[in-house]
């Protein structure tokens, strides 16, 4: 009986052939990006003359585009990689009109800057500012188109100053960013035995509390205004170190990484809010943040939450803060699933107006895409 003939495997392309094919694909990609940029200009023209950069930016549209990128992705590149690539393409196309000016908690090299770049891309013009209060002020005054501020950490909870600013500010939340935070121990010498003091932001000290207790129990811990400032100080002394991100290490010349990551939680993530001056339409997958002032009476909080339950609205988060209006009076910050234009949300908020002393919608915005 004759043996079946083996099918010959196609030969792998030569290195030269593979490179030639990559070059051809690169030309196609470049042509398509140029075509996309041209259509982005047409969108700008359709919106009319003399428009500022902020008038072209639509966070709900960007969120929809990025979700489609994720839905189409079949590999081999990860969703996060493709989202980052498309974010940069959109950022560059938008900057043809005029780069967005975005304030963030500086100086350069902070996690706030990383969050700003993750959301707006590298074609935006970043404005490093000295404090969270100053970020609010610069957006309110129109010196920045948008601002990016931290609001909570997955392990350490809420950044209270950010919530407190909303008690008096008229700014709107128009986006959110989730940033995986990796903390590095950096120094000029790279030797842990040289360290006598460590500089860092108080939040980073808290995120690395266990690691520091185990590995550097006796060193002096010096809190500073930002991790970037910590890196700036540590670069000037052989007996100092900083807890900061990798970008701060590059910017301030601390190339010696003693150890990383040193945060106590593997899922250490900080959520940032994007501040603007207006509401935006629904993206189809949104979150609404409200601030509710309640009267001091039995069942007040239950009455506040009941309308959301009746209309099937999920509550993602609730936090109380002193209202700054009267002693022992509190305001509740509530994050809800949905957009203020959704009929159930409209009905729930209308009912809530009758049950609370005051209600303030802080914003409806796309849920973070990766």
Secondary structure, DSSP 4 states (H G I P E B T S, - for coil): -PPPPPPPPPPPPPHHHHHHHHHHHHHHHHHHHHHHHHHHHHHHHHT-TT--HHHH--HHHHHHHHHHHHHH--SSS-HHHHHHHHHHHHHHHHTTT-PPEEEEESSTTSHHHHHHHHHH-TTSEEEEES-HHHHHHHHHTTSSSEEEEEEEETTTEE-HHHHHHHTT---EEEEEEEEE---EEEESS--GGG-SEEEE-HHHHHHTHHHHHHH-TTSEEEE-S-HHHHHHHHTT-TTEEEEE-HHHHHHTT--EEEEE---S-TT-EEEEEEEESS-----SSEEEEEEEE--SSTTHHHHHHHHHHHTTPPEEEEEEEE-SSSTT-EEEEEEEES-TTSHHHHHHHHHHHHHSSEEEEEEEEEPP--
